[in-house]
């Protein structure tokens, strides 16, 4: 008889290492599937700041490179003007303004009558005056051709000659000039007291000649420019028919001569750019604006007006000539000279009155503009320079 043996089922441990345990764990805890991360939305502000930072770094880098290059290549050693090559076009010359002639237009007979009425009040004085409106050529000529002792008004054409030589390269502004014994002069100015053989620059000498009317400075410039004969020839070439240097300053006897017409003529040429460069003209006018003696023409104009002028004063003559700028923009030339008994103070009063009368006339009057020049045929001769008419013309 066969004996059946009943086997007990073996207990399967459910420990962590058992298969059942693993199966049960697999059933209870499924392995998580890795999910892809969600893409975040871009931050615009952060992107912008990042781009700014990148460009800043790039700029700093380029700046460092440029600085290194400039350090290696010294710009100061490079030529200011490259040499022209065969392919380069010629360098154009600087354009300078063309000088213009002073055209006279209207004879201001009413102003002439006023000036004559003033002169009649002083029978012991002999006055001459000339005024020209630079805007339109209107003029008043009261005995403007009369020849007077020049006194220190002779320093106006001397100053013009000085700056003409500066423009020509004959004189440097910083050139040293010596106040030697032969040029020391009495009268106005302080250079006579500052010592023999003292050295001054040419510009300083010219400035003293006009601002404080230094006679020693005047003689120094006359000597430097070749003497009185050479200067007289230049005056004649400019059309100054009455202006002559006969003796060094101070010339108390009044042998040096000029006229209101000549003084206005030379100032007109300066204003119109006929004789000097713009730079020298500006320097000359700046010097003349600093003239310290302001008892003559300046007393007849408003305080808001400007005047560049030079006076002359010796016992027998008193005079003043200059360029006047009015607050309304008008500019005119004026010269008044008076022959007088020795040191007669009425001459000063008359010049002040003439200056005031002319200023008020130019301030209020109306006149026609200067006539435009007519075209000239090529076969026609060149027009002659305009001449300031004499009284009665």
Secondary structure, DSSP 8 states (H G I E B T S, - for coil): --------------STTSHHHHHHHHHHS--------------HHHHHHHHHHHHHHHHHHHHHHHHHHHHHS-GGGS-SS----TTS------------------B-HHHHHHHHHHHHT-TT-EEEEEEEETTT--EEEESTT-EEE-GGGHHHHHHHHHHHHHHTTSS-TT-EEEE-GGG---SS-SGGGS-TTEEEEHHHHHHHHHHS--HHHHHHHHHHTT-HHHHHHHHHHTT-TT-B--S-TT-TT--SEEEHHHHHHHHHHHHTTSSS-HHHHHHHHHHHHT-S--SSGGGGS-TTSEEEEEEEEETTEEEEEEEEE-TTS-EEEEEEEEE-STT-THHHHHHHHHHHHHHHHHHH-------------TTS----------TT-
